[in-house]
Amino acid sequence: MKKLPIGLQTIRRIIEEGYVYVDKTQYVYDLLNGSGFYFLSRPRRFGKSLFLDTIAEVFSGDRELFKGLWIYDSDYGFEKYPVIRLDMSSISNETPDVLNDSILGELRVIYEKEGFEATDAIPSDAFKRLIRNLHSKYNQKVAVLIDEYDKPILDHIDKTEMADANRRVIRGFYGILKSMEPHLRFTFFTGVSKFTKASLFSELNNLNDITMIDSYANICGIPVESLDEYFGEHIASLREDKWYQDCEDMHELILSWYDGYSWDAKTKLLNPFSLLNFFGRKRFHSFWYSSGSPKFLIDFIKRQPEIYTSLKNFRITEDMLDAVDIDKIMVVPLLFQTGYLTVKETLDSVYGASYIVDIPNFEVRNAFNLHILSALTEKEADHTGMARMEISEALEAGDLQKMLDMLRGLFASIPYQLHVPNESYYHSIFYAAMSLLGFDMAAEVSTSRGRIDATLELDDKAYVMEFKYVDCPPEASDEEKRALFDKALIEGLGQINDRGYHKKYIGSGKTIYKAVFAFLGRDNIEMIVECG
């Protein structure tokens, strides 16, 4: 049984020391026989660095290293080329000056290794000189591989001025590559985000973006159909573990946790980081999510909780995927690029492609839900986990009063500055809280006579819900508040009955609960329920 390459990103060590390697060399072959200037966006810890290392080793000319892999038996000549490889995630970027100095330092290491004298004080000048010198020394064109190109921006995405200042630095640095084309054999950028609309690559307009090209959909990640080929022995060994002896379908369980990623809606991929860690520890856990959740994404949703309610089966155009700009962040494209959403369906038209995106699997959904709810309520994740269990028990028992008491506690925990006095805001918060607690709610459900605010189905129960917000004067007495509550609750229940929102469940065998929630403010929530 081959060893698991957990944390390894160098193909030479993986192959020579007998680790599992999912063969991606056919993609290397295709790229090396193509235009030569490429860009690829994929989430963190999805195999980008290992793929870049594979390209570098192919350029080393060591054919025997790849014996048994696809490219070994191909007609590729394994000619040796000089390689410049820069990992921007290892370069300091606290300020533009620090970023400049750190890039220059990395280049000087290569200068010293190659026996060149480093005299340039500007990174872009040093970069150009290095490319020319390598071309001259080896009489071969140069391959340039840049990993995590966007790290200096993403590290400061919540600080617009600093992010933009760093963008200007790396834009100038990357921009010299176009003028260096006569000296270049191959150029490949990898990263998480796509800042093309921010003019990051405006100078390098010959870059071929392969992110959403179908033929490269599987370039990173582990294809579902390859699971047994590469990990069959590891799956078999799980049967010896007491935790999985009674598991009827191990494959289905693994897929539900770590599968679901796709860039073409046809092929499905498993998260390699999570899958390897699962086999290593023999326990299901949110490995990928726990390895580092971007705080800026949580902060965006914390400021606009209604964003989360729209994530399920969200439609996004191809242009929107390229529309990530530093000072006008669109959260859904960034969630897709960072791995929290994936393509579920592709829709083609004469106006271009669009995509239906959704959360990929249980690992991401479960961890993301708990962390966002924890952020919204400023309570620890273990508290929100307990709330999930208690609200679930209340719904199963049809005890909406108990659920209301729990929700009051959650709402009371949300800071005052996050509250907005309108109905849609409270509707969104409620929907977000229930979704984040793991309940599969449907929002704004269309019927022939209107739109139901929300529905929730269990095996034997169906909840039809309406939300009402009433603007209540701060000085209102308890009696005045009670009157406002009563009016809103009766109006909401009448709306459900008059428009027949509950009728779709009649004859289903489910007990129907018609529930109206009225909000007078952050700490004032009341409910009325009618059963049947």
MOWOSUL-V365175 format. One record per helix or strand of 3 or more residues. SS is the DSSP state (A for helix, B for strand). FROM is the first residue (numbers start at 1). LEN is the number of residues. If there is no record, write none. Layout:
# MOWOSUL-V365175
ss->SS from->FROM len->LEN
ss->SS from->FROM len->LEN
This chain:
# MOWOSUL-V365175
ss->A from->11 len->6
ss->A from->25 len->8
ss->B from->37 len->5
ss->A from->48 len->12
ss->A from->63 len->4
ss->A from->70 len->4
ss->B from->82 len->6
ss->A from->88 len->3
ss->A from->96 len->19
ss->A from->123 len->16
ss->B from->142 len->6
ss->A from->151 len->4
ss->A from->160 len->16
ss->A from->181 len->3
ss->B from->184 len->8
ss->A from->196 len->3
ss->A from->214 len->3
ss->A from->224 len->15
ss->A from->250 len->9
ss->A from->272 len->10
ss->A from->287 len->4
ss->A from->295 len->9
ss->A from->306 len->4
ss->B from->314 len->4
ss->A from->318 len->4
ss->A from->331 len->7
ss->B from->342 len->6
ss->B from->354 len->5
ss->A from->362 len->16
ss->A from->381 len->16
ss->A from->400 len->14
ss->A from->416 len->3
ss->A from->423 len->14
ss->B from->441 len->7
ss->B from->450 len->8
ss->B from->461 len->9
ss->A from->478 len->22
ss->A from->503 len->3
ss->B from->511 len->11
ss->B from->524 len->8
